[in-house]
Amino acid sequence: MILPGSTVRVVDASSIYFGYQGFVQRIGSGRAAVLFEGGNWDRLVTLPLGSLQDAALR
């Protein structure tokens, strides 16, 4: 189950964020806003829930 505050990994191979891991900020309408942090950049991206997997399930 993916909830705000969960750590998730992008599992959609067609996404440019495939394999990235981030934190869910909010969920609505079948989509999740995921915060990716890395080095000198932060990015908030909205992705379909179907393209995400709970990172703890790996």
PDB file of N, H, CA, C and O in Angstrom:
ATOM      1  N   MET A   1       0.843  -1.177   0.000  1.00  0.00           N
ATOM      2  CA  MET A   1       0.000   0.000   0.000  1.00  0.00           C
ATOM      3  C   MET A   1       0.889   1.241   0.000  1.00  0.00           C
ATOM      4  O   MET A   1       1.828   1.352   0.788  1.00  0.00           O
ATOM      5  N   ILE A   2       0.580   2.145  -0.877  1.00  0.00           N
ATOM      6  H   ILE A   2      -0.183   2.055  -1.517  1.00  0.00           H
ATOM      7  CA  ILE A   2       1.350   3.379  -0.992  1.00  0.00           C
ATOM      8  C   ILE A   2       0.577   4.503  -0.325  1.00  0.00           C
ATOM      9  O   ILE A   2      -0.568   4.783  -0.680  1.00  0.00           O
ATOM     10  N   LEU A   3       1.213   5.139   0.639  1.00  0.00           N
ATOM     11  H   LEU A   3       2.143   4.911   0.927  1.00  0.00           H
ATOM     12  CA  LEU A   3       0.625   6.246   1.390  1.00  0.00           C
ATOM     13  C   LEU A   3       1.599   7.420   1.391  1.00  0.00           C
ATOM     14  O   LEU A   3       2.790   7.229   1.145  1.00  0.00           O
ATOM     15  N   PRO A   4       1.113   8.632   1.663  1.00  0.00           N
ATOM     16  CA  PRO A   4       2.039   9.759   1.791  1.00  0.00           C
ATOM     17  C   PRO A   4       3.095   9.451   2.852  1.00  0.00           C
ATOM     18  O   PRO A   4       2.783   8.967   3.940  1.00  0.00           O
ATOM     19  N   GLY A   5       4.331   9.740   2.514  1.00  0.00           N
ATOM     20  H   GLY A   5       4.584  10.133   1.630  1.00  0.00           H
ATOM     21  CA  GLY A   5       5.450   9.450   3.406  1.00  0.00           C
ATOM     22  C   GLY A   5       6.156   8.148   3.064  1.00  0.00           C
ATOM     23  O   GLY A   5       7.235   7.869   3.587  1.00  0.00           O
ATOM     24  N   SER A   6       5.550   7.344   2.184  1.00  0.00           N
ATOM     25  H   SER A   6       4.674   7.570   1.759  1.00  0.00           H
ATOM     26  CA  SER A   6       6.158   6.074   1.777  1.00  0.00           C
ATOM     27  C   SER A   6       7.322   6.324   0.826  1.00  0.00           C
ATOM     28  O   SER A   6       7.336   7.300   0.076  1.00  0.00           O
ATOM     29  N   THR A   7       8.287   5.429   0.875  1.00  0.00           N
ATOM     30  H   THR A   7       8.275   4.637   1.485  1.00  0.00           H
ATOM     31  CA  THR A   7       9.372   5.435  -0.090  1.00  0.00           C
ATOM     32  C   THR A   7       8.967   4.508  -1.223  1.00  0.00           C
ATOM     33  O   THR A   7       8.591   3.360  -0.987  1.00  0.00           O
ATOM     34  N   VAL A   8       9.041   5.004  -2.457  1.00  0.00           N
ATOM     35  H   VAL A   8       9.346   5.937  -2.649  1.00  0.00           H
ATOM     36  CA  VAL A   8       8.617   4.227  -3.614  1.00  0.00           C
ATOM     37  C   VAL A   8       9.712   4.210  -4.678  1.00  0.00           C
ATOM     38  O   VAL A   8      10.609   5.053  -4.695  1.00  0.00           O
ATOM     39  N   ARG A   9       9.605   3.219  -5.565  1.00  0.00           N
ATOM     40  H   ARG A   9       8.876   2.534  -5.551  1.00  0.00           H
ATOM     41  CA  ARG A   9      10.515   3.087  -6.696  1.00  0.00           C
ATOM     42  C   ARG A   9       9.671   3.072  -7.964  1.00  0.00           C
ATOM     43  O   ARG A   9       8.599   2.466  -7.990  1.00  0.00           O
ATOM     44  N   VAL A  10      10.149   3.736  -9.016  1.00  0.00           N
ATOM     45  H   VAL A  10      11.019   4.227  -8.995  1.00  0.00           H
ATOM     46  CA  VAL A  10       9.443   3.764 -10.293  1.00  0.00           C
ATOM     47  C   VAL A  10       9.757   2.466 -11.037  1.00  0.00           C
ATOM     48  O   VAL A  10      10.921   2.157 -11.291  1.00  0.00           O
ATOM     49  N   VAL A  11       8.703   1.701 -11.388  1.00  0.00           N
ATOM     50  H   VAL A  11       7.757   1.952 -11.181  1.00  0.00           H
ATOM     51  CA  VAL A  11       8.878   0.406 -12.047  1.00  0.00           C
ATOM     52  C   VAL A  11       8.391   0.413 -13.494  1.00  0.00           C
ATOM     53  O   VAL A  11       8.433  -0.626 -14.154  1.00  0.00           O
ATOM     54  N   ASP A  12       7.935   1.539 -13.998  1.00  0.00           N
ATOM     55  H   ASP A  12       7.900   2.382 -13.462  1.00  0.00           H
ATOM     56  CA  ASP A  12       7.494   1.663 -15.387  1.00  0.00           C
ATOM     57  C   ASP A  12       8.731   1.878 -16.262  1.00  0.00           C
ATOM     58  O   ASP A  12       9.370   2.928 -16.203  1.00  0.00           O
ATOM     59  N   ALA A  13       9.057   0.869 -17.072  1.00  0.00           N
ATOM     60  H   ALA A  13       8.537   0.016 -17.120  1.00  0.00           H
ATOM     61  CA  ALA A  13      10.273   0.914 -17.890  1.00  0.00           C
ATOM     62  C   ALA A  13      10.254   2.018 -18.938  1.00  0.00           C
ATOM     63  O   ALA A  13      11.313   2.397 -19.438  1.00  0.00           O
ATOM     64  N   SER A  14       9.083   2.546 -19.286  1.00  0.00           N
ATOM     65  H   SER A  14       8.222   2.238 -18.880  1.00  0.00           H
ATOM     66  CA  SER A  14       9.016   3.607 -20.293  1.00  0.00           C
ATOM     67  C   SER A  14       9.184   5.009 -19.688  1.00  0.00           C
ATOM     68  O   SER A  14       9.232   5.994 -20.425  1.00  0.00           O
ATOM     69  N   SER A  15       9.272   5.105 -18.375  1.00  0.00           N
ATOM     70  H   SER A  15       9.233   4.305 -17.776  1.00  0.00           H
ATOM     71  CA  SER A  15       9.427   6.394 -17.695  1.00  0.00           C
ATOM     72  C   SER A  15      10.904   6.786 -17.632  1.00  0.00           C
ATOM     73  O   SER A  15      11.774   5.935 -17.445  1.00  0.00           O
ATOM     74  N   ILE A  16      11.174   8.079 -17.789  1.00  0.00           N
ATOM     75  H   ILE A  16      10.467   8.770 -17.940  1.00  0.00           H
ATOM     76  CA  ILE A  16      12.561   8.536 -17.662  1.00  0.00           C
ATOM     77  C   ILE A  16      13.048   8.431 -16.214  1.00  0.00           C
ATOM     78  O   ILE A  16      14.246   8.540 -15.952  1.00  0.00           O
ATOM     79  N   TYR A  17      12.125   8.221 -15.281  1.00  0.00           N
ATOM     80  H   TYR A  17      11.152   8.133 -15.494  1.00  0.00           H
ATOM     81  CA  TYR A  17      12.472   8.066 -13.875  1.00  0.00           C
ATOM     82  C   TYR A  17      12.559   6.600 -13.457  1.00  0.00           C
ATOM     83  O   TYR A  17      12.616   6.309 -12.262  1.00  0.00           O
ATOM     84  N   PHE A  18      12.570   5.665 -14.423  1.00  0.00           N
ATOM     85  H   PHE A  18      12.524   5.901 -15.393  1.00  0.00           H
ATOM     86  CA  PHE A  18      12.630   4.236 -14.141  1.00  0.00           C
ATOM     87  C   PHE A  18      13.821   3.921 -13.233  1.00  0.00           C
ATOM     88  O   PHE A  18      14.960   4.286 -13.523  1.00  0.00           O
ATOM     89  N   GLY A  19      13.524   3.233 -12.127  1.00  0.00           N
ATOM     90  H   GLY A  19      12.599   2.936 -11.892  1.00  0.00           H
ATOM     91  CA  GLY A  19      14.568   2.847 -11.180  1.00  0.00           C
ATOM     92  C   GLY A  19      14.841   3.880 -10.093  1.00  0.00           C
ATOM     93  O   GLY A  19      15.509   3.569  -9.108  1.00  0.00           O
ATOM     94  N   TYR A  20      14.341   5.091 -10.252  1.00  0.00           N
ATOM     95  H   TYR A  20      13.798   5.343 -11.052  1.00  0.00           H
ATOM     96  CA  TYR A  20      14.553   6.119  -9.239  1.00  0.00           C
ATOM     97  C   TYR A  20      13.705   5.825  -8.015  1.00  0.00           C
ATOM     98  O   TYR A  20      12.635   5.224  -8.110  1.00  0.00           O
ATOM     99  N   GLN A  21      14.191   6.253  -6.883  1.00  0.00           N
ATOM    100  H   GLN A  21      15.060   6.741  -6.805  1.00  0.00           H
ATOM    101  CA  GLN A  21      13.488   6.071  -5.615  1.00  0.00           C
ATOM    102  C   GLN A  21      13.195   7.448  -5.026  1.00  0.00           C
ATOM    103  O   GLN A  21      14.047   8.336  -5.044  1.00  0.00           O
ATOM    104  N   GLY A  22      11.965   7.618  -4.497  1.00  0.00           N
ATOM    105  H   GLY A  22      11.272   6.897  -4.482  1.00  0.00           H
ATOM    106  CA  GLY A  22      11.580   8.904  -3.942  1.00  0.00           C
ATOM    107  C   GLY A  22      10.542   8.749  -2.854  1.00  0.00           C
ATOM    108  O   GLY A  22      10.172   7.634  -2.486  1.00  0.00           O
ATOM    109  N   PHE A  23      10.074   9.875  -2.340  1.00  0.00           N
ATOM    110  H   PHE A  23      10.375  10.781  -2.639  1.00  0.00           H
ATOM    111  CA  PHE A  23       9.117   9.916  -1.235  1.00  0.00           C
ATOM    112  C   PHE A  23       7.777  10.457  -1.727  1.00  0.00           C
ATOM    113  O   PHE A  23       7.731  11.482  -2.408  1.00  0.00           O
ATOM    114  N   VAL A  24       6.696   9.777  -1.387  1.00  0.00           N
ATOM    115  H   VAL A  24       6.733   8.944  -0.833  1.00  0.00           H
ATOM    116  CA  VAL A  24       5.358  10.211  -1.780  1.00  0.00           C
ATOM    117  C   VAL A  24       4.956  11.407  -0.926  1.00  0.00           C
ATOM    118  O   VAL A  24       4.986  11.337   0.303  1.00  0.00           O
ATOM    119  N   GLN A  25       4.582  12.497  -1.572  1.00  0.00           N
ATOM    120  H   GLN A  25       4.558  12.554  -2.570  1.00  0.00           H
ATOM    121  CA  GLN A  25       4.152  13.706  -0.884  1.00  0.00           C
ATOM    122  C   GLN A  25       2.633  13.763  -0.733  1.00  0.00           C
ATOM    123  O   GLN A  25       2.120  14.131   0.324  1.00  0.00           O
ATOM    124  N   ARG A  26       1.912  13.390  -1.810  1.00  0.00           N
ATOM    125  H   ARG A  26       2.328  13.091  -2.668  1.00  0.00           H
ATOM    126  CA  ARG A  26       0.445  13.392  -1.767  1.00  0.00           C
ATOM    127  C   ARG A  26      -0.092  12.441  -2.834  1.00  0.00           C
ATOM    128  O   ARG A  26       0.599  12.105  -3.795  1.00  0.00           O
ATOM    129  N   ILE A  27      -1.346  12.013  -2.641  1.00  0.00           N
ATOM    130  H   ILE A  27      -1.907  12.285  -1.860  1.00  0.00           H
ATOM    131  CA  ILE A  27      -1.994  11.073  -3.550  1.00  0.00           C
ATOM    132  C   ILE A  27      -3.377  11.613  -3.892  1.00  0.00           C
ATOM    133  O   ILE A  27      -4.068  12.148  -3.025  1.00  0.00           O
ATOM    134  N   GLY A  28      -3.783  11.474  -5.155  1.00  0.00           N
ATOM    135  H   GLY A  28      -3.221  11.040  -5.859  1.00  0.00           H
ATOM    136  CA  GLY A  28      -5.112  11.893  -5.569  1.00  0.00           C
ATOM    137  C   GLY A  28      -5.396  11.487  -6.997  1.00  0.00           C
ATOM    138  O   GLY A  28      -4.517  11.566  -7.854  1.00  0.00           O
ATOM    139  N   SER A  29      -6.614  11.054  -7.261  1.00  0.00           N
ATOM    140  H   SER A  29      -7.329  10.989  -6.565  1.00  0.00           H
ATOM    141  CA  SER A  29      -7.076  10.698  -8.608  1.00  0.00           C
ATOM    142  C   SER A  29      -6.200   9.652  -9.293  1.00  0.00           C
ATOM    143  O   SER A  29      -5.947   9.742 -10.495  1.00  0.00           O
ATOM    144  N   GLY A  30      -5.743   8.674  -8.541  1.00  0.00           N
ATOM    145  H   GLY A  30      -5.948   8.601  -7.565  1.00  0.00           H
ATOM    146  CA  GLY A  30      -4.951   7.595  -9.131  1.00  0.00           C
ATOM    147  C   GLY A  30      -3.516   7.967  -9.448  1.00  0.00           C
ATOM    148  O   GLY A  30      -2.821   7.228 -10.145  1.00  0.00           O
ATOM    149  N   ARG A  31      -3.073   9.095  -8.948  1.00  0.00           N
ATOM    150  H   ARG A  31      -3.638   9.695  -8.382  1.00  0.00           H
ATOM    151  CA  ARG A  31      -1.707   9.568  -9.191  1.00  0.00           C
ATOM    152  C   ARG A  31      -1.060   9.945  -7.870  1.00  0.00           C
ATOM    153  O   ARG A  31      -1.744  10.222  -6.886  1.00  0.00           O
ATOM    154  N   ALA A  32       0.265   9.952  -7.860  1.00  0.00           N
ATOM    155  H   ALA A  32       0.822   9.726  -8.660  1.00  0.00           H
ATOM    156  CA  ALA A  32       1.009  10.316  -6.651  1.00  0.00           C
ATOM    157  C   ALA A  32       2.069  11.351  -7.011  1.00  0.00           C
ATOM    158  O   ALA A  32       2.723  11.251  -8.050  1.00  0.00           O
ATOM    159  N   ALA A  33       2.228  12.332  -6.153  1.00  0.00           N
ATOM    160  H   ALA A  33       1.697  12.413  -5.309  1.00  0.00           H
ATOM    161  CA  ALA A  33       3.306  13.306  -6.296  1.00  0.00           C
ATOM    162  C   ALA A  33       4.496  12.757  -5.526  1.00  0.00           C
ATOM    163  O   ALA A  33       4.435  12.573  -4.310  1.00  0.00           O
ATOM    164  N   VAL A  34       5.587  12.496  -6.253  1.00  0.00           N
ATOM    165  H   VAL A  34       5.637  12.646  -7.241  1.00  0.00           H
ATOM    166  CA  VAL A  34       6.766  11.866  -5.670  1.00  0.00           C
ATOM    167  C   VAL A  34       7.921  12.854  -5.708  1.00  0.00           C
ATOM    168  O   VAL A  34       8.204  13.457  -6.742  1.00  0.00           O
ATOM    169  N   LEU A  35       8.584  13.011  -4.569  1.00  0.00           N
ATOM    170  H   LEU A  35       8.354  12.521  -3.728  1.00  0.00           H
ATOM    171  CA  LEU A  35       9.735  13.904  -4.464  1.00  0.00           C
ATOM    172  C   LEU A  35      11.006  13.088  -4.644  1.00  0.00           C
ATOM    173  O   LEU A  35      11.290  12.172  -3.872  1.00  0.00           O
ATOM    174  N   PHE A  36      11.767  13.439  -5.681  1.00  0.00           N
ATOM    175  H   PHE A  36      11.537  14.183  -6.308  1.00  0.00           H
ATOM    176  CA  PHE A  36      13.065  12.817  -5.925  1.00  0.00           C
ATOM    177  C   PHE A  36      14.136  13.806  -5.492  1.00  0.00           C
ATOM    178  O   PHE A  36      14.096  14.977  -5.869  1.00  0.00           O
ATOM    179  N   GLU A  37      15.086  13.340  -4.709  1.00  0.00           N
ATOM    180  H   GLU A  37      15.120  12.388  -4.402  1.00  0.00           H
ATOM    181  CA  GLU A  37      16.188  14.182  -4.257  1.00  0.00           C
ATOM    182  C   GLU A  37      17.481  13.522  -4.696  1.00  0.00           C
ATOM    183  O   GLU A  37      17.629  12.305  -4.582  1.00  0.00           O
ATOM    184  N   GLY A  38      18.398  14.297  -5.186  1.00  0.00           N
ATOM    185  H   GLY A  38      18.277  15.286  -5.279  1.00  0.00           H
ATOM    186  CA  GLY A  38      19.659  13.712  -5.610  1.00  0.00           C
ATOM    187  C   GLY A  38      20.729  14.756  -5.793  1.00  0.00           C
ATOM    188  O   GLY A  38      20.614  15.628  -6.655  1.00  0.00           O
ATOM    189  N   GLY A  39      21.758  14.677  -4.998  1.00  0.00           N
ATOM    190  H   GLY A  39      21.852  13.969  -4.298  1.00  0.00           H
ATOM    191  CA  GLY A  39      22.879  15.592  -5.144  1.00  0.00           C
ATOM    192  C   GLY A  39      22.457  17.040  -5.028  1.00  0.00           C
ATOM    193  O   GLY A  39      22.077  17.497  -3.950  1.00  0.00           O
ATOM    194  N   ASN A  40      22.524  17.773  -6.145  1.00  0.00           N
ATOM    195  H   ASN A  40      22.833  17.402  -7.020  1.00  0.00           H
ATOM    196  CA  ASN A  40      22.211  19.201  -6.114  1.00  0.00           C
ATOM    197  C   ASN A  40      20.847  19.515  -6.719  1.00  0.00           C
ATOM    198  O   ASN A  40      20.597  20.663  -7.088  1.00  0.00           O
ATOM    199  N   TRP A  41      19.945  18.513  -6.832  1.00  0.00           N
ATOM    200  H   TRP A  41      20.148  17.581  -6.532  1.00  0.00           H
ATOM    201  CA  TRP A  41      18.622  18.779  -7.403  1.00  0.00           C
ATOM    202  C   TRP A  41      17.537  18.077  -6.628  1.00  0.00           C
ATOM    203  O   TRP A  41      17.758  17.013  -6.049  1.00  0.00           O
ATOM    204  N   ASP A  42      16.371  18.673  -6.618  1.00  0.00           N
ATOM    205  H   ASP A  42      16.192  19.537  -7.088  1.00  0.00           H
ATOM    206  CA  ASP A  42      15.142  18.091  -6.059  1.00  0.00           C
ATOM    207  C   ASP A  42      14.070  18.272  -7.125  1.00  0.00           C
ATOM    208  O   ASP A  42      14.014  19.309  -7.787  1.00  0.00           O
ATOM    209  N   ARG A  43      13.220  17.259  -7.290  1.00  0.00           N
ATOM    210  H   ARG A  43      13.266  16.417  -6.752  1.00  0.00           H
ATOM    211  CA  ARG A  43      12.168  17.372  -8.301  1.00  0.00           C
ATOM    212  C   ARG A  43      10.917  16.685  -7.774  1.00  0.00           C
ATOM    213  O   ARG A  43      10.977  15.565  -7.268  1.00  0.00           O
ATOM    214  N   LEU A  44       9.784  17.366  -7.896  1.00  0.00           N
ATOM    215  H   LEU A  44       9.735  18.276  -8.306  1.00  0.00           H
ATOM    216  CA  LEU A  44       8.485  16.810  -7.537  1.00  0.00           C
ATOM    217  C   LEU A  44       7.780  16.444  -8.834  1.00  0.00           C
ATOM    218  O   LEU A  44       7.512  17.306  -9.671  1.00  0.00           O
ATOM    219  N   VAL A  45       7.477  15.141  -8.998  1.00  0.00           N
ATOM    220  H   VAL A  45       7.694  14.440  -8.319  1.00  0.00           H
ATOM    221  CA  VAL A  45       6.895  14.623 -10.231  1.00  0.00           C
ATOM    222  C   VAL A  45       5.609  13.883  -9.899  1.00  0.00           C
ATOM    223  O   VAL A  45       5.553  13.145  -8.916  1.00  0.00           O
ATOM    224  N   THR A  46       4.576  14.075 -10.710  1.00  0.00           N
ATOM    225  H   THR A  46       4.621  14.675 -11.509  1.00  0.00           H
ATOM    226  CA  THR A  46       3.314  13.356 -10.547  1.00  0.00           C
ATOM    227  C   THR A  46       3.326  12.147 -11.472  1.00  0.00           C
ATOM    228  O   THR A  46       3.522  12.276 -12.681  1.00  0.00           O
ATOM    229  N   LEU A  47       3.111  10.960 -10.884  1.00  0.00           N
ATOM    230  H   LEU A  47       2.952  10.855  -9.903  1.00  0.00           H
ATOM    231  CA  LEU A  47       3.151   9.704 -11.632  1.00  0.00           C
ATOM    232  C   LEU A  47       1.918   8.864 -11.321  1.00  0.00           C
ATOM    233  O   LEU A  47       1.361   8.972 -10.228  1.00  0.00           O
ATOM    234  N   PRO A  48       1.479   8.025 -12.269  1.00  0.00           N
ATOM    235  CA  PRO A  48       0.362   7.118 -11.988  1.00  0.00           C
ATOM    236  C   PRO A  48       0.755   6.107 -10.916  1.00  0.00           C
ATOM    237  O   PRO A  48       1.902   5.662 -10.875  1.00  0.00           O
ATOM    238  N   LEU A  49      -0.186   5.743 -10.051  1.00  0.00           N
ATOM    239  H   LEU A  49      -1.117   6.105 -10.084  1.00  0.00           H
ATOM    240  CA  LEU A  49       0.111   4.790  -8.983  1.00  0.00           C
ATOM    241  C   LEU A  49       0.578   3.444  -9.531  1.00  0.00           C
ATOM    242  O   LEU A  49       1.365   2.752  -8.886  1.00  0.00           O
ATOM    243  N   GLY A  50       0.094   3.066 -10.727  1.00  0.00           N
ATOM    244  H   GLY A  50      -0.546   3.628 -11.251  1.00  0.00           H
ATOM    245  CA  GLY A  50       0.483   1.797 -11.324  1.00  0.00           C
ATOM    246  C   GLY A  50       1.946   1.715 -11.714  1.00  0.00           C
ATOM    247  O   GLY A  50       2.472   0.619 -11.910  1.00  0.00           O
ATOM    248  N   SER A  51       2.610   2.850 -11.831  1.00  0.00           N
ATOM    249  H   SER A  51       2.183   3.740 -11.672  1.00  0.00           H
ATOM    250  CA  SER A  51       4.018   2.849 -12.212  1.00  0.00           C
ATOM    251  C   SER A  51       4.946   2.886 -11.001  1.00  0.00           C
ATOM    252  O   SER A  51       6.163   2.996 -11.148  1.00  0.00           O
ATOM    253  N   LEU A  52       4.366   2.792  -9.802  1.00  0.00           N
ATOM    254  H   LEU A  52       3.377   2.702  -9.682  1.00  0.00           H
ATOM    255  CA  LEU A  52       5.148   2.851  -8.570  1.00  0.00           C
ATOM    256  C   LEU A  52       5.056   1.557  -7.785  1.00  0.00           C
ATOM    257  O   LEU A  52       4.050   0.849  -7.843  1.00  0.00           O
ATOM    258  N   GLN A  53       6.118   1.255  -7.048  1.00  0.00           N
ATOM    259  H   GLN A  53       6.935   1.830  -7.000  1.00  0.00           H
ATOM    260  CA  GLN A  53       6.143   0.101  -6.169  1.00  0.00           C
ATOM    261  C   GLN A  53       6.750   0.546  -4.843  1.00  0.00           C
ATOM    262  O   GLN A  53       7.707   1.318  -4.811  1.00  0.00           O
ATOM    263  N   ASP A  54       6.177   0.047  -3.756  1.00  0.00           N
ATOM    264  H   ASP A  54       5.399  -0.581  -3.782  1.00  0.00           H
ATOM    265  CA  ASP A  54       6.707   0.336  -2.431  1.00  0.00           C
ATOM    266  C   ASP A  54       8.144  -0.180  -2.374  1.00  0.00           C
ATOM    267  O   ASP A  54       8.385  -1.355  -2.650  1.00  0.00           O
ATOM    268  N   ALA A  55       9.094   0.672  -2.025  1.00  0.00           N
ATOM    269  H   ALA A  55       8.898   1.627  -1.802  1.00  0.00           H
ATOM    270  CA  ALA A  55      10.495   0.286  -2.027  1.00  0.00           C
ATOM    271  C   ALA A  55      10.789  -0.794  -0.995  1.00  0.00           C
ATOM    272  O   ALA A  55      11.768  -1.524  -1.145  1.00  0.00           O
ATOM    273  N   ALA A  56       9.972  -0.917   0.046  1.00  0.00           N
ATOM    274  H   ALA A  56       9.176  -0.323   0.167  1.00  0.00           H
ATOM    275  CA  ALA A  56      10.192  -1.942   1.064  1.00  0.00           C
ATOM    276  C   ALA A  56       9.849  -3.335   0.548  1.00  0.00           C
ATOM    277  O   ALA A  56      10.274  -4.322   1.150  1.00  0.00           O
ATOM    278  N   LEU A  57       9.094  -3.450  -0.547  1.00  0.00           N
ATOM    279  H   LEU A  57       8.749  -2.649  -1.035  1.00  0.00           H
ATOM    280  CA  LEU A  57       8.710  -4.739  -1.092  1.00  0.00           C
ATOM    281  C   LEU A  57       9.773  -5.380  -1.971  1.00  0.00           C
ATOM    282  O   LEU A  57       9.624  -6.533  -2.376  1.00  0.00           O
ATOM    283  N   ARG A  58      10.801  -4.681  -2.262  1.00  0.00           N
ATOM    284  H   ARG A  58      10.922  -3.744  -1.934  1.00  0.00           H
ATOM    285  CA  ARG A  58      11.830  -5.171  -3.167  1.00  0.00           C
ATOM    286  C   ARG A  58      12.624  -6.254  -2.567  1.00  0.00           C
ATOM    287  O   ARG A  58      13.537  -6.777  -3.206  1.00  0.00           O
TER     288      ARG A  58
END
